[in-house]
């Protein structure tokens, strides 16, 4: 894949841009194998490839420039907007709506936030596209001041973009390097975006985490499902469950599944998906994964963990090591923290692993590992 933004030096985000994709995938597979080389007898499945371009169905675009000439993309080193409407790793559907949204910024007089002077209102456009082409658009603003204008012009935006299902305003008054604030104002009747991934409809709320690459996310859920079905546990915990992708795919008759996630919005979405799928033995609760495990009276047969980049940490790894859990499925977006966590659980032996290329054109990837408790 080639990118004019990268070639011109205006966007350095995709550090592997221009390199043959087969080489990228092989290098990621090799990197993960090297990090987990201490685990003898580990079986490696072939890496899962992704489409090279158009794979991102979730983007976070900085709004810069002026109200009459807004940019949608990133900021340069001086804090000024760089327009990336034609970014080739974004889905075709997202690329198509960016000019419409830029025109809407002008129509609704949403003054872009200027980082150097700390003036203006609109900071980001956060856009998610579902596999069937429906969209969620979130306007991240400093205050409620633009909300009335957004409501006034919303009908015109929905006419221009009939695939637009959810529109919200997120309030981020502070000047700091975060993407969203705590408060969300929903402008449309619908508050969730239906995401068909793998075998289940997942419901995405505005502040819920979801993978950027649904093609690879589906492969990730299928791999976990195959491993779980193979060992046939009677009870499963899905820690850091998000909107419930792993938990829902690993449900089976007679198997209890509990998902734990800090985000109450994500838990509400997961609960709705389980009810729609008719899965009474799958339930979700809001809470900290480590605190839940440490406070539990009894351990399940199998635990799925899908932590952020920092990994599960010493406390949860220590609990798993000392517990009676027979199998762990560890899904990781950072193989360095994965290797560190595995080293802290020597009684749980990694048996099978796989790299999934969630982020082509970058050095990042997802890895999933099946662990089995060693018999004494």
N, C-alpha and C positions, 0 to 999 in steps of 0.2 A: 504494500500500500504506500502511496505517495501523498504528501500533504503540502499544499502551497504555503500554509501558515508556518509549518515547521521549516520548510526550505528557506523561507524568507527571514527566519529567526524571530518571528513575532509571537510564537507560542512554543515553548520548550516542554510542554506537559508530557507528550508521548515520546519518551526518551529512546524508544526502539524504532521509531518511525523510519520507514525506508529499508529496514532489514528484512530479508526473506522470512516469511512467517514460519516455515518449517524449522528454521534455525532458532527463532524465538522460542517456540514450543519445546524444542529439544533442550535448550539452555535452561529453561525453567524446570523441566523434569530433572535434569542433571543437578541443578542447584538444590532442589529438595532432597534428592537421593544423597547428596554429599552431607547435608545437614543431619540426616537420619542414619548415616552410615554406621553408627555404633550399634545399631540394632540388627544383630545377625539373624538370618533367616527371613527377613522381611520380604514378602512378595510384592512386586510392583506391577500394577495394571497399566496398560497403555494410557498415556495422557489424553485428556479430552480436549479437542480443539474447539475453537469458536470461529464464527465469521470474523474475518479480519476487519471489516468496516461495518458501520451502522449497527454495532452491537449494543451501544449504550441506550437504554430506554429510560434512564434517569439522569438528568443533567442539572448542574448548579451554575447558572450564568450570572456573572456580575453585570449590573447595569451601570454604564458610565456615560460620558459625553454630556450632551445637553438635552433638554426636553424636546427640542425641535430636531435634533440629530443624535438620538441615543445610540450607544454601542451596547451590544449584548455579547458577553464573552468573558474576558479576564481583565486584570489590571496589569499595566507594565510596572517597571521598577520604580517609577515616579508616582504611581497611584492613579494613572490615567487609563481610561477604558480602551481596550483592544477588541474590535468586533470580530467574532468567530461564528457568524451565522451559518457558514458553510462547513463547519467542523465535521469531518468525514467519519469519526467514530460514533457520532450521534446517529440515532435511527433516522431513517428517511422521513418518518412522520414528524419527528421533532424538528428536523431541519426545515420542513415545510412551514411550520407554525411560527418560527422565530421572526421572520419579517412581519407577520401579522401582529405579533405581540409588540414588536418595536413600534409599529404604527399606532398601536393602542396606547403605548406610553405617551406618545405625542397627543393623541386625541383626548385622553383623560388628564393631560397636563400633570403627569407624574414626574416630578423633577428628580433626575438621577442624583444619588448621593455622591458628593465629591469628597473623596477620602482626604486629600491634602488640606482642604478648608473646613471639613466636617460640616458641610452644608448640603441641603437637599433631603429627599425623602425615600426614594425607591433604591434599595440596596441590591436585591437579587431577584431573579426569576428562577424558581425551582419547579422543574417540569418532569412529570412522569407519564410515560405512555404504556398502556396495557397491551398485552399480546393481540387484542382485537382492535387496537387503534384508538381507544378512548383515552382521554387526557385528564390529568390533574395539573393545574397551574396555581402556584402559590406566589403571591407578591409579598416580598419581605420589605417592610417599611419601618421607618423610625417611629411613627406615631399613627394615630387614627385620622389625622388630618386628611389624607387622600381617600378615605373609605367612602365618603359620600359621593365623590366623583367616580370612583370605581363602580358603585352601585348604579349611578346614573347611566353609565355607558356600558354596563354589563350586557344588556340585551343585544346591543350591536356586536359585541365580541362573540356572544353565543351564536349569532346569525353568521358571522364570518367563520367561526370554527364550530360547526355543529357536533364535532366529536368531543368537544370540551364538556366533561362530566362534572368536574369538581373545580371550583375556584375559591380560593381563600386569601385572606390577608394575614400574614404573620407579623407580629410587632417585635422589633428589635431596636429599642431606643439607645442602647449602649454603643459606644465606639470601641469595638473589640473584634478580634479575629474569630468570630463564630458565625454560623450560617443562619441561625434562627433563634427566635426568642421563645418564651414559654406560652405566650397567648396567641391563639388562632381564632380568627373571625371567618366563619364560613359564609360565603355569599350565594351559593347555589343551594337548591333543595337537597341534592345529594352531598353527603359528607365523606363517602368512601369510594375508592376506585376498585372495581372488580378486576382481579388479575388471575387469569386462568394459566396456571403453571403446573406442568405435569398432570396429575390426575385430579387436582382440586382447584376450586375457585378460592383464591385468597382475597381478603378485603383489606385494602391499604388505606389507612387514615393519614391525614397530613403529616403528623409527626412520628409515624412509624417507620422503622428501618426496613428496606427491601433491597435485594441484590440489583445491581445495575444491568445485569446480563441475563435475561430470562431463559435463553437457550441453554446456557451452562448451569443456571440455577436448577432447571428441570433435571439435567443430568446428575447434579449433585444430590437432589432428593431421591432420584431413582437408585443411585448407588447406595445411599444410606438404607433405603427401603429393602434392597436386596440383601444387604448384610444382616439387617435386623430380622427379616423373615427367615434367613438361613439359620440363625441361632435360636429363633423362636422364643424370646423372653415372654414371661407372663406379665411383667411390669416394666415400664419405661419412663424415665424422666428426660425431658427435652429442656436443658438449661440454656439460657439466652435464646429463647424460642422465637423471638420476633413475632411475626404474624402467623406463626404456626406451621410453616412449610414442612419441617422435618416431622413434627408430631403427627400431622394429618396423614402424611404419606406412610408413616410407620404404624398406623392404627391397624388392628386386626381383631376379628371376633375373639372374645375372651381375654384380650390384652388391655390392661389399663395403661393409659398414657397421661402424664401430667407435664404441662409446659409452664415454665417460669420465665418471666420477663419483667424488667423494671418499668417499661412503658405501659401505663394503663390503657392508652389508646390502642397499642398493639394487642394487648390481651383482649380487649373488647372485639377487635377484628377477628382474632383467632377463635374466640368463643362463638361468634356468628358463623364462621366458616364450618366449625365442627357441628353446629346445630343444623345448618343447611345440608351437610353431608350425611346427617343421621348417624353420628358417632357419639353415643351417650357415654362411652367409656373413655373419651378424650376430654380433658378439662384443663383450663388454664387459670393461672393466678398471677397477680402482680407482686413482684418482690425481687430481692437480690438473690442471685443464683447460689452464691456461697453461703449466705445466711440461711437460705432454705435448706440446703444440704446439711449444714451443721446442726440445725434444729430438728431435723427429721428423726422420728423414732426408729424407722427401719429403712434399709436401703432397697432400691429396686434391683431387678436382674440386670438391667442395661441402662446406661446413661449416655445421652447424646449431649455434646457440648459444642457450641458454635460462638465462641467468645469474640470480642473485639481484638484489635491488633496486639494488645498487651498480653493476651492469653488468659488462662484461667487463674493463674497466680498460685502462690505457695499454699494458701489455706485450703482451697478447693482440691488442689492436687494431693495435698496431704490427706484430706478426708477420703478421696477416692482410693488412695494407696492403702489406707487402713480399713476400708469398708469391705463389705461382702459382695460388692458389685462384680459380676462375672465378666461383663463386656462393656467397653466404652467405644463409642463412635465419636471421633474428634474431628470436627471440621474447622479449618484454620485459614485465615487470610494472611498469616505471617508465620512462615516456616521457622523463623528464628525463635519466636516465643513457643511455637509448637515443640521444637526440639528441647527447649529448656523444661517445659512442662512434662514431656515424656520421661526425661531423666529423673524427675522427681517422683515418678510412679514406677519403680523397677519391678513391682509385682504384677503390673499390667503390661504384658508383652505385645508390642505392635506386630501384627501378623500380615496385614495387607494394607497397601497405601496406593493413592492415586493423586495425580496432579490434574487440576481442571483449570483451563486458561480463561478465567473470568475477565481478564483485563488485557486483551491484545494491544500491542504497540507500547506496552509499559513493562517494567520488570516485575509487576505484581501478579499473583496467581492465588488460586485456592488449592488447598490440599486436604484430603480426607483420609483418615487412618482408622482401621479397626484394631482395637486392643482386646486381648484375652488374658484373664487372670491365670497365672502359672499355677499348676497343681503342685502342691508340696509332697 
